Amino acid sequence: MHDIIIIGAGPAGLTAALYALRADKKVLVIEKDTFGGQITFSPKVENYPALMQVSGNELADMLLDQVISHGADIEMAKAERITPEDGGFTVTTDHGSFTSKAVIIAAGSKHRHLGLDREEELTGEGVSYCAVCDGAFYAGRDVAVIGGGNTALQEAVMLSEYCKKVYVIQNLATMTGEGRLVAKLETKDNVSFIFNSVVTKLVGDEKLRKIEIRNTETNEEKEIELDGLFVAIGQVPENQAFENIADLNDYGYIDSGEDCLTKTPGVFVAGDCRKKAVRQITTATADGAVAALAACRYIDR
């Protein structure tokens, strides 16, 4: 039996592992896909303390090497269920079952994609899902933001400060975000709204060069030359497997505050899979530390 099983090997999960290992706990990290999580899609990270610039992959590798050097066990598997047992929990995966005294859910969330051909290939080469992370690389260039909610509008406001041109493309007839954000964008000479339109094609060789869009009312199609495309159509948490053990809110995020507790004693949550206002690397690592220390206190009680 491990002391703590951590589900997810993004910044939150790996930080949780580091803190738990330094508290002399036996830790198993279960990851179904990619070590580092969503940060691996960022070609440059310049907002992580003490690191002037690092790629998302490099940062993920450093986090992983650090926890392995401290003795973490790693299992590549998809967690399918957490079951309370006498004295602990069983985590059932598609590659077997594992037991522990406490569990930290750090399953993260995924940016909702457009679902277009070459989208994954061009991610980091003109296609981005985080203006806070990547927007500065497009200073003086033409970009588009896809979406009409608060996140899309906030990203458009930020990008308008240093980009030459910002298109905000919405599939509805109006923006769904706050009116004050729309009003602020309407005062910007370098911002244009395109309504009732969807992106149908990404065009470019090694980098994005332009997009094709279609008006959903008239079926008119046109091309827009771009240097960057920021997709802000929401995020998708992957918490369905844990709804027996943790309450989910209406959007599927685990209903937990800054204390990283769930409704089940001994089960904790960290990172983007929990309800929170800000989803950045630093807030994920902060959650990882909080959840790990809470799990250690639970075990040592």
Disulfide bonds with the S-S distance in Angstrom:
Cys130-Cys133 2.40
